[in-house]
Amino acid sequence: MNRIILNETSYHGAGAVTAIVTELANRGLKQPIVFSDPDLIKFGVTKKVTDLLDKAKIKYAVYSEIKPNPTIENVKNGVKAFKKAKADCIIAIGGGSSMDTAKGVGIIVANPKFADVRSLEGLSPTTKPSKPILAVPTTAGTAAEVTINYVITDVEKKRKFVCVDPHDIPVVAFVDPEMMASMPKGLTAFTGMDALTHAIEGYITKGACAMTDMLHLEAIRLISLHLRDAVANKPSGREGMALGQYIAGMGFSNVGLGVDHSMAHGLSALYDMPHGKACAILLPTAMKFNASKTGTKYRDIARAMGVKGVEKMSLAAARQAAIAAVEKLSKDVGIPANLKGVLKEEDVQFLAESAYADACRPGNPRDCTVKDIAKLYRSLM
């Protein structure tokens, strides 16, 4: 049996964000608090939404104490800000950081006994839906606007933890490529490769099913087709990536991910590396490790990525072709090929143990040990 959970409503395409006032009114929401990070406020991206609220004479508060890898403290302070504003909903504007913070806050406000943020790790046993979240993604990668997952950094323990909770999913998503146009090239590349990692890991995970396979293959096709143009800031590339990453989110949120994400979480927590960059560097290595347990799925991946003649290839050659296509895309958008100069030998054991304990690891198609994960890390040094 497979369970599929998606958000209630989503708007797609240029100008989608203009529907936000109507959605607030239709849902009887009158006192939003806007969650957005300092850079988005500084560069006027958040203003594209708050101008709509101002025009409609909707009163709102703003919370911007959000780091790129949001922390327990960010969530706790967000809860205080929500209560101080007497808010009835959250408008989350940004990438995964803003939306993950909003999810943690919305869940805790609705379920006060989980005020200890660490208590939400893994399959969160909450009983009430989050306070309504209206999500406006400004990056094309995390798909947090349509997933039941969020990730928080535990600074004290130098680790990230994944929270999985159907109650946290935003009620409305406004997937507007015009909100993504200000993303710099590096961030576009990192978040885009994160989306590709979602699609590939979701396609080969142990929990994969026919419905999510369909979504993941289309996401792989769209991302492969549009990421280079998105990095070049072409409107068609932005629009294609906005859709591709959302579709990937529809899939992986329901079937899980794998060891690539487990390993990436540790790199982000320990070295403050952008999550998408970590995923991208790890992806070819994780794919090589998993190849023997994926049946013919790498052939499908290669085909979706536009590899010619894949039908005539042996299975081994098709698997290599899929990995090579990922490596080529990664190189084309400026992703480093390894972790040289970043990963320290003295950190490998801690990172491997953290990755093994991560909520994403059990979904990996090939079972792995702490020793296996340490070897994968070392191969990239």
C-alpha positions as CSV (number, residue, x, y, z in Angstrom):
1,M,0.0,0.0,0.0
2,N,1.3,3.5,-0.9
3,R,0.2,6.7,0.8
4,I,0.4,9.9,-1.3
5,I,0.1,13.3,0.4
6,L,0.2,16.6,-1.5
7,N,-0.5,20.2,-0.6
8,E,-4.1,21.4,-0.9
9,T,-3.7,24.0,-3.6
10,S,-0.8,25.3,-5.8
11,Y,-0.5,28.1,-8.4
12,H,2.1,27.8,-11.2
13,G,3.6,30.2,-13.7
14,A,4.5,33.9,-14.0
15,G,2.3,36.0,-11.7
16,A,1.2,33.1,-9.6
17,V,2.1,35.0,-6.4
18,T,-0.7,37.6,-7.1
19,A,-3.2,35.0,-6.0
20,I,-2.0,35.2,-2.4
21,V,-4.4,38.0,-1.3
22,T,-7.4,36.0,-2.7
23,E,-6.3,32.8,-0.9
24,L,-5.9,34.6,2.4
25,A,-9.4,36.1,2.0
26,N,-11.0,32.8,0.9
27,R,-9.5,31.0,4.0
28,G,-10.5,33.7,6.4
29,L,-6.9,34.5,7.3
30,K,-6.4,38.0,8.5
31,Q,-3.2,38.3,10.4
32,P,-0.2,36.8,8.6
33,I,3.4,36.8,9.7
34,V,5.9,36.8,6.9
35,F,8.9,34.5,7.2
36,S,11.8,35.5,5.0
37,D,15.6,35.6,5.2
38,P,17.6,38.9,5.5
39,D,19.0,38.8,2.0
40,L,15.6,38.4,0.3
41,I,14.4,41.4,2.3
42,K,17.6,43.4,1.5
43,F,17.3,42.8,-2.2
44,G,13.6,43.5,-2.5
45,V,12.4,40.0,-3.2
46,T,10.2,39.8,-0.2
47,K,8.7,43.2,-1.1
48,K,7.1,41.7,-4.1
49,V,4.7,39.9,-1.8
50,T,4.4,42.5,1.0
51,D,3.5,45.1,-1.6
52,L,0.5,42.9,-2.4
53,L,-0.4,42.8,1.2
54,D,0.0,46.5,1.6
55,K,-2.2,47.2,-1.4
56,A,-4.9,45.0,0.0
57,K,-4.5,46.7,3.4
58,I,-3.6,43.4,5.1
59,K,-1.7,43.9,8.4
60,Y,1.3,41.7,8.8
61,A,4.5,41.2,10.9
62,V,7.9,40.1,9.5
63,Y,10.3,37.5,11.0
64,S,13.7,37.3,9.3
65,E,15.9,35.6,11.9
66,I,16.5,32.8,9.5
67,K,19.9,31.3,8.6
68,P,20.7,29.4,5.3
69,N,20.8,26.2,7.4
70,P,18.0,27.1,9.9
71,T,18.7,26.3,13.6
72,I,16.8,25.2,16.6
73,E,17.2,28.8,17.9
74,N,15.6,30.2,14.7
75,V,12.6,28.0,15.2
76,K,12.2,28.9,18.9
77,N,12.5,32.6,18.2
78,G,10.0,32.2,15.3
79,V,7.5,30.7,17.7
80,K,7.9,33.8,20.0
81,A,7.5,36.1,17.0
82,F,4.3,34.3,15.8
83,K,2.7,34.6,19.2
84,K,3.8,38.2,19.7
85,A,2.2,39.1,16.3
86,K,-1.0,37.2,17.3
87,A,-0.7,35.7,13.8
88,D,-3.2,33.2,12.3
89,C,-0.9,32.0,9.5
90,I,2.6,32.2,8.0
91,I,3.6,33.4,4.6
92,A,7.0,31.7,4.0
93,I,9.0,33.5,1.3
94,G,12.3,32.0,0.3
95,G,14.1,28.7,-0.2
96,G,14.1,25.7,2.1
97,S,15.4,27.7,5.0
98,S,12.4,30.0,5.3
99,M,9.9,27.2,4.7
100,D,11.6,24.7,7.0
101,T,11.6,27.3,9.8
102,A,8.0,28.1,9.1
103,K,7.1,24.4,9.3
104,G,8.8,24.0,12.6
105,V,7.1,27.1,14.0
106,G,3.7,26.2,12.6
107,I,3.9,22.7,14.1
108,I,5.0,23.8,17.5
109,V,2.4,26.6,17.8
110,A,-0.3,24.1,17.0
111,N,1.2,21.3,19.1
112,P,2.8,23.1,22.1
113,K,4.0,19.9,23.8
114,F,6.6,19.6,21.1
115,A,8.2,22.9,22.1
116,D,11.5,21.0,22.3
117,V,12.4,21.2,18.6
118,R,14.5,18.0,18.9
119,S,11.4,16.1,19.8
120,L,10.2,16.5,16.2
121,E,13.0,14.5,14.7
122,G,12.1,11.6,12.5
123,L,8.5,10.6,12.1
124,S,7.0,13.3,14.3
125,P,4.0,12.1,16.4
126,T,2.1,15.4,16.3
127,T,-1.7,15.3,16.4
128,K,-2.8,18.7,15.0
129,P,-2.1,20.3,11.6
130,S,0.4,23.2,11.5
131,K,-0.9,26.7,11.6
132,P,-1.6,27.5,7.9
133,I,1.5,28.1,5.8
134,L,1.3,29.8,2.4
135,A,4.6,29.1,0.7
136,V,6.3,31.3,-1.9
137,P,9.5,29.6,-3.1
138,T,12.3,31.8,-4.4
139,T,14.6,28.9,-5.3
140,A,14.0,26.0,-7.6
141,G,15.3,23.1,-5.6
142,T,14.0,22.2,-2.2
143,A,10.3,21.8,-3.1
144,A,9.6,22.4,0.6
145,E,6.3,24.0,-0.5
146,V,4.9,20.5,-1.4
147,T,6.8,18.2,1.0
148,I,6.1,16.8,4.4
149,N,9.7,17.1,5.5
150,Y,11.8,19.8,7.0
151,V,15.4,19.9,8.2
152,I,16.8,21.8,11.2
153,T,20.4,22.3,12.3
154,D,21.4,21.4,15.9
155,V,24.3,23.7,16.4
156,E,25.2,22.3,19.8
157,K,25.5,18.7,18.4
158,K,26.9,19.8,15.0
159,R,24.3,17.9,13.1
160,K,21.1,18.3,11.0
161,F,18.0,16.3,11.7
162,V,15.1,15.6,9.5
163,C,11.5,15.9,10.6
164,V,8.8,14.0,8.7
165,D,5.2,15.1,9.4
166,P,2.1,15.1,7.2
167,H,0.8,17.9,9.4
168,D,3.5,20.3,8.3
169,I,2.7,20.6,4.6
170,P,1.9,24.2,3.4
171,V,-1.8,24.6,2.5
172,V,-1.0,26.7,-0.6
173,A,2.1,27.0,-2.8
174,F,2.7,29.9,-5.2
175,V,5.4,28.6,-7.6
176,D,6.2,31.7,-9.5
177,P,9.4,31.8,-11.7
178,E,9.4,35.5,-11.5
179,M,10.1,35.2,-7.7
180,M,13.2,33.2,-8.7
181,A,14.7,35.5,-11.2
182,S,17.1,37.2,-8.7
183,M,18.8,34.0,-7.7
184,P,22.6,34.2,-8.4
185,K,24.1,31.6,-10.7
186,G,25.7,29.6,-7.8
187,L,22.5,29.3,-5.8
188,T,20.6,28.4,-9.0
189,A,23.0,25.6,-9.7
190,F,23.1,24.3,-6.2
191,T,19.3,24.3,-5.7
192,G,18.8,22.9,-9.2
193,M,21.1,20.0,-8.5
194,D,19.4,19.4,-5.2
195,A,16.1,19.0,-7.1
196,L,17.8,16.5,-9.5
197,T,19.1,14.6,-6.4
198,H,15.6,14.5,-5.1
199,A,14.3,13.1,-8.3
200,I,17.0,10.5,-8.8
201,E,17.1,9.3,-5.1
202,G,13.3,9.3,-5.1
203,Y,13.2,7.2,-8.2
204,I,15.6,4.5,-6.9
205,T,14.6,4.5,-3.2
206,K,13.2,1.4,-1.6
207,G,9.8,3.0,-1.2
208,A,9.4,4.0,-4.9
209,C,6.0,3.2,-6.5
210,A,4.4,3.6,-9.9
211,M,2.9,7.0,-9.2
212,T,6.1,8.5,-7.8
213,D,8.2,6.9,-10.6
214,M,6.1,8.8,-13.1
215,L,6.7,12.1,-11.3
216,H,10.4,11.5,-10.8
217,L,11.2,10.7,-14.4
218,E,9.4,13.8,-15.6
219,A,11.3,15.8,-13.0
220,I,14.6,14.4,-14.2
221,R,13.7,15.3,-17.8
222,L,12.6,18.8,-16.9
223,I,15.6,19.6,-14.8
224,S,18.1,18.1,-17.3
225,L,16.5,20.2,-20.0
226,H,16.2,23.5,-18.1
227,L,18.9,23.8,-15.4
228,R,21.6,25.2,-17.7
229,D,19.3,27.9,-19.0
230,A,18.1,28.7,-15.5
231,V,21.7,29.3,-14.5
232,A,22.0,31.6,-17.5
233,N,18.9,33.3,-16.1
234,K,16.7,32.7,-19.1
235,P,13.0,32.9,-18.4
236,S,12.2,29.6,-20.0
237,G,14.9,27.9,-17.8
238,R,13.5,29.5,-14.7
239,E,10.0,28.3,-15.5
240,G,11.1,24.8,-16.4
241,M,13.0,24.5,-13.2
242,A,10.2,25.9,-11.1
243,L,8.0,23.1,-12.4
244,G,10.6,20.3,-12.4
245,Q,11.6,20.8,-8.7
246,Y,8.0,21.0,-7.6
247,I,7.2,17.7,-9.4
248,A,10.2,16.1,-7.8
249,G,8.9,17.2,-4.4
250,M,5.5,15.7,-5.1
251,G,7.4,12.4,-5.5
252,F,10.1,12.1,-2.9
253,S,8.0,13.6,-0.1
254,N,6.0,10.4,-0.3
255,V,8.7,7.7,-0.8
256,G,11.8,9.1,0.8
257,L,15.4,9.6,-0.3
258,G,18.7,7.9,0.3
259,V,22.3,8.1,1.5
260,D,23.2,11.1,-0.6
261,H,20.9,13.3,1.4
262,S,22.0,11.6,4.7
263,M,25.7,12.5,3.9
264,A,24.8,16.0,2.6
265,H,23.1,16.9,5.9
266,G,26.3,16.3,7.8
267,L,28.4,18.4,5.5
268,S,26.0,21.3,5.7
269,A,25.8,21.1,9.5
270,L,29.6,20.8,10.1
271,Y,31.0,23.0,7.4
272,D,28.0,25.3,6.7
273,M,28.1,24.1,3.1
274,P,25.0,24.9,1.0
275,H,22.8,21.8,1.1
276,G,22.3,21.7,-2.7
277,K,26.1,21.9,-3.3
278,A,26.7,19.0,-0.9
279,C,24.0,16.9,-2.6
280,A,25.4,17.7,-6.0
281,I,29.0,16.8,-5.2
282,L,27.9,13.5,-3.6
283,L,25.4,12.5,-6.3
284,P,27.7,10.7,-8.8
285,T,29.5,8.8,-6.0
286,A,26.2,7.8,-4.4
287,M,24.9,6.7,-7.8
288,K,27.9,4.5,-8.4
289,F,27.5,2.9,-4.9
290,N,23.8,2.2,-5.6
291,A,24.0,1.1,-9.2
292,S,23.9,-2.7,-8.6
293,K,20.6,-2.4,-6.7
294,T,18.6,-0.3,-9.2
295,G,17.6,-2.9,-11.8
296,T,17.0,-1.1,-15.1
297,K,16.2,2.3,-13.5
298,Y,19.5,3.9,-14.5
299,R,18.6,3.2,-18.2
300,D,15.4,5.2,-17.6
301,I,17.4,8.0,-15.9
302,A,19.8,8.2,-18.8
303,R,16.9,8.3,-21.3
304,A,15.2,11.1,-19.3
305,M,18.4,13.1,-19.3
306,G,18.6,12.9,-23.1
307,V,21.3,10.3,-23.6
308,K,21.1,8.9,-27.2
309,G,21.2,5.2,-28.0
310,V,20.6,4.1,-24.4
311,E,18.2,1.4,-25.5
312,K,21.0,-0.5,-27.3
313,M,23.5,-0.3,-24.5
314,S,24.2,-3.1,-22.1
315,L,22.8,-2.6,-18.6
316,A,26.3,-1.7,-17.3
317,A,26.9,0.8,-20.0
318,A,23.5,2.4,-19.5
319,R,24.2,2.8,-15.8
320,Q,27.5,4.4,-16.6
321,A,25.8,6.7,-19.1
322,A,23.3,7.9,-16.5
323,I,26.2,8.7,-14.1
324,A,28.1,10.4,-16.8
325,A,25.1,12.6,-17.7
326,V,24.8,13.7,-14.1
327,E,28.5,14.5,-14.0
328,K,28.3,16.5,-17.2
329,L,25.3,18.5,-16.0
330,S,27.0,19.1,-12.7
331,K,30.2,20.3,-14.4
332,D,28.3,22.5,-16.8
333,V,26.7,24.5,-14.0
334,G,29.8,24.8,-12.0
335,I,29.6,22.2,-9.3
336,P,33.0,21.1,-7.7
337,A,33.9,17.5,-8.5
338,N,35.0,16.6,-5.0
339,L,35.4,17.7,-1.4
340,K,39.1,18.4,-1.5
341,G,40.0,21.2,0.9
342,V,36.7,20.9,2.7
343,L,36.4,17.5,4.2
344,K,38.8,16.7,7.1
345,E,39.9,13.2,7.9
346,E,39.3,13.7,11.6
347,D,35.6,14.5,10.8
348,V,34.9,11.4,8.7
349,Q,33.9,9.0,11.4
350,F,31.5,11.5,13.0
351,L,30.0,12.4,9.6
352,A,29.6,8.7,8.7
353,E,27.9,7.9,12.0
354,S,25.6,11.0,11.6
355,A,24.7,10.0,8.1
356,Y,23.9,6.4,9.2
357,A,21.5,7.7,11.9
358,D,19.9,10.2,9.4
359,A,16.2,9.6,8.6
360,C,16.9,9.5,4.8
361,R,19.4,6.6,5.0
362,P,17.0,3.6,5.4
363,G,15.4,4.4,2.0
364,N,18.7,3.9,0.2
365,P,18.3,1.1,-2.4
366,R,21.6,-0.5,-1.2
367,D,22.0,-1.2,2.4
368,C,25.1,0.4,3.9
369,T,27.1,0.5,7.0
370,V,28.9,3.3,8.8
371,K,32.1,1.9,7.3
372,D,30.6,2.1,3.8
373,I,29.6,5.7,4.3
374,A,33.0,6.6,5.6
375,K,34.6,5.1,2.5
376,L,32.3,7.1,0.3
377,Y,33.3,10.3,2.1
378,R,37.0,9.5,1.8
379,S,36.6,8.8,-2.0
380,L,35.8,12.4,-2.5
381,M,38.8,13.8,-0.5
